[in-house]
Amino acid sequence: MTIFPPDPDLEALRLELARLRAARGWSYDELAARSGLARRTLIEIEQGRTIGTLKTWHALAHALSTPLDELFATLCNGHEPPEKADG
């Protein structure tokens, strides 16, 4: 039997991006300049039209000085994140 993980909360992820950008007082143009991404890409992510690639989120995390794991933790809103394996 296959057990599927819960759906990620993509809405929470895009809202976290918007919150982090707003907390810094940055426009889309400012975040685009700092991340190397297109302004249109940022708008489409924040408005939920696209998810973006892992490379995109990596660039955003660096531009926002936010650890990628903290940014992606919002994907588990509404359910428990997976536990770390002992090792």
C-alpha positions, 0 to 999 in steps of 0.5 A: 500500500502506498502512503502519500504525504500531505499536500504542501501548503503552497499558499503559505509559502507564497504568503511568506515570500510576500511577508518577508519582502514587505518586512524589508520594505522592498519592491518587486524591483528591489527583490528582483535586483537582489535575487537575479530573478525577473520582476514578472517571476516574483509577481507570478509566485506571490500571486499564486500563478506559478510555484517557481523552481528550487533554483528560484527559491534558493535565489530568493532565500539568499536574497532575503538572508533566510535559511531555505529550510525555514522558508520551506517549513511553511509548506507543512502548515496544517500538518506535522513535518516529517521527523528527522531520521536518526543517524 
